[in-house]
């Protein structure tokens, strides 16, 4: 077993990208992982790979916009492994475009997944963490919220809303029960570009992905780092970006 053998971690967005890389890395380090995402076939395949390698993994079909799905994810962690130590919220979408395009459906989708999806996870895990006396929210945010650029206004707004919420939750929880961490990756080789509705922007992002983007495992290493800290140490913010990203 590894350094995280005493941890039970639930992960949203676990079917691909940063979520899947995080699941593999934490399981390799000994954690029991509960995988949540909409694509059940991807989840089951990943869970099987982890178990075949000697790890512990359970898959749960989760749409983060549905509060009841997050309830099921967290309850499955407790019923299967006896507790829940960490909730990694990695699910997110980015159908970015200029605001003048007025793609309100895309705006609403980003709010529903990137913000409400995280809130649904907090709502589901909080009672468990409070009952246990401790718990850790690790949330994948974005450097898009640190450096505002054209076409990403609404996307960045959802990420900064989550960042603000986590800081507020941290300040409400200085009794030692909760830890919160916002991890802001820069450009990472994920399926992010696939959700972009503007063809020109999708092509531009795709070029960056091909030329200098991070491998998702780089972000997964950052997740492992913050999860592996002693309980009295809280890393509130962590940014990780390609050295070639402006």
C-alpha positions as CSV (number, residue, x, y, z in Angstrom):
1,X,0.0,0.0,0.0
2,X,1.1,3.6,-0.5
3,X,1.1,6.9,1.4
4,X,-2.6,7.5,0.9
5,X,-3.8,4.0,2.0
6,X,-6.0,5.6,4.8
7,X,-7.8,7.9,2.3
8,X,-11.1,7.5,0.6
9,X,-11.5,10.0,-2.2
10,X,-14.6,10.7,-4.4
11,X,-13.8,12.3,-7.8
12,X,-16.2,13.9,-10.2
13,X,-15.4,14.2,-13.9
14,X,-13.4,11.0,-13.5
15,X,-14.1,9.5,-16.9
16,X,-11.3,11.4,-18.7
17,X,-8.7,14.2,-18.4
18,X,-7.7,15.5,-15.0
19,X,-10.3,13.5,-13.2
20,X,-9.2,10.2,-14.6
21,X,-5.5,11.0,-14.1
22,X,-6.2,11.9,-10.5
23,X,-8.0,8.7,-10.0
24,X,-5.1,6.6,-11.3
25,X,-2.5,8.5,-9.3
26,X,-4.3,8.5,-6.0
27,X,-5.2,4.8,-6.4
28,X,-1.6,4.0,-7.2
29,X,-0.7,5.9,-3.9
30,X,-3.1,3.6,-2.0
31,X,-6.3,5.6,-1.8
32,X,-9.7,4.0,-2.4
33,X,-11.3,6.0,-5.2
34,X,-15.0,6.4,-6.0
35,X,-15.3,7.6,-9.6
36,X,-18.2,9.7,-10.8
37,X,-19.1,10.9,-14.3
38,X,-21.8,10.6,-16.9
39,X,-20.0,8.2,-19.2
40,X,-20.5,4.9,-17.3
41,X,-18.6,2.8,-19.8
42,X,-15.5,5.0,-19.4
43,X,-15.8,4.9,-15.6
44,X,-16.2,1.1,-15.5
45,X,-13.2,0.7,-17.7
46,X,-11.1,2.9,-15.5
47,X,-12.3,1.2,-12.3
48,X,-11.4,-2.2,-13.8
49,X,-7.9,-1.0,-14.8
50,X,-7.3,0.3,-11.2
51,X,-8.6,-2.9,-9.6
52,X,-6.5,-5.0,-12.0
53,X,-3.4,-3.1,-10.9
54,X,-4.2,-3.9,-7.3
55,X,-6.1,-0.7,-6.4
56,X,-9.5,0.0,-4.9
57,X,-12.1,1.7,-7.1
58,X,-15.9,1.9,-7.5
59,X,-17.7,3.6,-10.3
60,X,-21.0,5.6,-9.9
61,X,-22.8,7.3,-12.8
62,X,-23.0,11.0,-11.9
63,X,-24.3,14.1,-13.6
64,X,-23.1,16.9,-11.3
65,X,-26.0,19.1,-12.2
66,X,-28.2,16.6,-10.3
67,X,-27.9,17.0,-6.6
68,X,-29.2,13.5,-6.0
69,X,-26.3,12.1,-8.1
70,X,-23.7,13.7,-5.8
71,X,-25.6,12.3,-2.8
72,X,-25.3,8.9,-4.3
73,X,-21.5,9.4,-5.0
74,X,-20.7,10.4,-1.5
75,X,-23.0,7.8,0.1
76,X,-21.4,5.1,-2.0
77,X,-18.0,6.1,-0.6
78,X,-19.3,5.7,2.9
79,X,-21.2,2.5,2.3
80,X,-18.4,0.9,0.4
81,X,-15.3,2.1,2.3
82,X,-16.6,3.3,5.6
83,X,-15.9,7.0,5.2
84,X,-15.1,9.9,2.8
85,X,-12.0,11.9,3.3
86,X,-11.7,14.0,0.2
87,X,-14.1,15.2,-2.6
88,X,-12.2,16.2,-5.7
89,X,-14.5,18.2,-8.0
90,X,-13.0,18.0,-11.5
91,X,-16.1,18.0,-13.7
92,X,-16.3,21.1,-15.9
93,X,-17.1,22.3,-19.4
94,X,-16.0,25.3,-21.5
95,X,-18.2,26.2,-24.4
96,X,-16.5,29.5,-24.6
97,X,-17.2,32.3,-27.1
98,X,-17.2,36.1,-27.2
99,X,-20.0,37.5,-25.1
100,X,-21.3,39.4,-28.1
101,X,-22.3,36.0,-29.6
102,X,-24.9,35.9,-26.8
103,X,-24.9,32.1,-26.5
104,X,-27.1,32.1,-23.4
105,X,-27.5,28.3,-23.5
106,X,-23.7,27.9,-23.2
107,X,-23.6,30.4,-20.4
108,X,-26.2,28.5,-18.5
109,X,-24.5,25.2,-19.1
110,X,-21.3,26.5,-17.6
111,X,-23.1,27.9,-14.6
112,X,-24.9,24.6,-14.1
113,X,-21.8,22.4,-14.4
114,X,-18.9,24.5,-13.2
115,X,-20.6,26.3,-10.3
116,X,-23.8,24.5,-9.3
117,X,-22.1,21.1,-9.9
118,X,-19.5,22.1,-7.3
119,X,-22.1,23.4,-4.9
120,X,-24.0,20.1,-5.2
121,X,-20.9,18.3,-4.2
122,X,-20.3,20.5,-1.2
123,X,-23.9,20.0,-0.1
124,X,-23.6,16.3,-0.4
125,X,-20.3,15.9,1.4
126,X,-20.6,18.5,4.2
127,X,-22.9,16.4,6.5
128,X,-20.4,13.4,6.1
129,X,-17.4,15.6,6.8
130,X,-19.1,17.2,9.8
131,X,-20.1,13.8,11.2
132,X,-16.6,12.5,10.8
133,X,-15.0,15.6,12.3
134,X,-12.9,16.3,9.1
135,X,-13.0,16.4,5.3
136,X,-11.2,18.0,2.4
137,X,-12.7,19.8,-0.6
138,X,-10.2,19.8,-3.5
139,X,-11.7,21.7,-6.5
140,X,-10.2,22.1,-10.0
141,X,-10.6,25.7,-11.0
142,X,-8.6,27.4,-13.8
143,X,-5.9,30.0,-14.5
144,X,-8.5,31.5,-16.8
145,X,-9.9,33.1,-13.6
146,X,-6.5,34.6,-12.7
147,X,-5.7,36.1,-16.1
148,X,-8.9,37.2,-17.8
149,X,-8.8,36.9,-21.6
150,X,-11.3,37.5,-24.4
151,X,-13.9,34.7,-25.1
152,X,-13.5,33.3,-21.6
153,X,-15.5,35.8,-19.6
154,X,-18.3,33.6,-18.5
155,X,-16.1,30.5,-18.1
156,X,-13.7,32.6,-15.9
157,X,-16.7,34.0,-13.9
158,X,-17.9,30.5,-13.0
159,X,-14.4,29.5,-11.9
160,X,-13.9,32.6,-9.9
161,X,-17.3,32.1,-8.2
162,X,-16.1,28.7,-7.1
163,X,-12.8,30.2,-5.9
164,X,-14.7,32.8,-3.8
165,X,-17.1,30.2,-2.4
166,X,-14.2,28.0,-1.3
167,X,-12.5,30.9,0.5
168,X,-15.8,31.7,2.2
169,X,-16.2,28.1,3.3
170,X,-12.7,28.0,4.6
171,X,-13.3,31.0,6.7
172,X,-16.5,29.5,8.1
173,X,-14.5,26.3,9.0
174,X,-11.5,27.4,11.0
175,X,-12.5,24.9,13.8
176,X,-10.4,22.3,12.1
177,X,-13.2,20.3,10.5
178,X,-12.8,21.3,6.9
179,X,-10.0,22.0,4.5
180,X,-10.5,23.6,1.1
181,X,-8.1,23.7,-1.9
182,X,-8.6,25.4,-5.2
183,X,-6.2,24.1,-7.9
184,X,-5.9,26.3,-11.0
185,X,-4.4,24.5,-14.0
186,X,-3.3,26.3,-17.1
187,X,-3.7,24.7,-20.5
188,X,-4.0,20.9,-20.1
189,X,-4.5,18.2,-22.7
190,X,-8.1,17.3,-21.9
191,X,-11.4,17.2,-23.8
192,X,-11.9,20.9,-23.0
193,X,-11.7,22.0,-26.7
194,X,-14.4,19.5,-27.6
195,X,-17.0,21.5,-25.7
196,X,-16.1,24.8,-27.5
197,X,-18.9,25.9,-29.8
198,X,-17.0,28.6,-31.8
199,X,-15.0,26.8,-34.5
200,X,-12.2,29.4,-34.7
201,X,-11.7,29.4,-30.9
202,X,-11.8,25.6,-30.8
203,X,-9.0,25.5,-33.5
204,X,-6.9,28.0,-31.6
205,X,-7.2,26.1,-28.3
206,X,-6.5,22.9,-30.1
207,X,-3.2,24.3,-31.4
208,X,-2.2,25.2,-27.9
209,X,-3.1,21.7,-26.6
210,X,-0.9,20.2,-29.3
211,X,2.1,22.5,-28.8
212,X,2.6,23.0,-25.1
213,X,-0.3,21.9,-22.9
214,X,0.3,20.0,-19.7
215,X,-0.3,16.3,-19.4
216,X,-3.3,15.7,-17.0
217,X,-1.0,13.7,-14.7
218,X,0.9,16.9,-13.9
219,X,-2.3,18.3,-12.3
220,X,-3.0,14.9,-10.7
221,X,0.4,15.1,-9.0
222,X,-0.6,18.5,-7.6
223,X,-3.8,16.9,-6.2
224,X,-1.8,14.2,-4.6
225,X,0.5,16.8,-3.1
226,X,-2.3,18.7,-1.4
227,X,-4.2,15.6,-0.2
228,X,-1.0,14.1,1.3
229,X,-0.3,17.1,3.6
230,X,-0.7,16.6,7.4
231,X,-4.1,17.5,8.6
232,X,-2.9,20.7,10.3
233,X,-1.6,22.0,6.9
234,X,-4.1,23.5,4.4
235,X,-3.0,24.6,1.0
236,X,-5.7,26.9,-0.1
237,X,-4.6,27.9,-3.6
238,X,-2.2,26.2,-6.0
239,X,-1.6,27.2,-9.7
240,X,0.1,25.0,-12.2
241,X,0.6,25.9,-15.8
242,X,2.9,25.1,-18.8
243,X,6.2,27.0,-18.7
244,X,5.4,28.2,-22.3
245,X,1.9,29.6,-21.4
246,X,1.6,33.4,-21.3
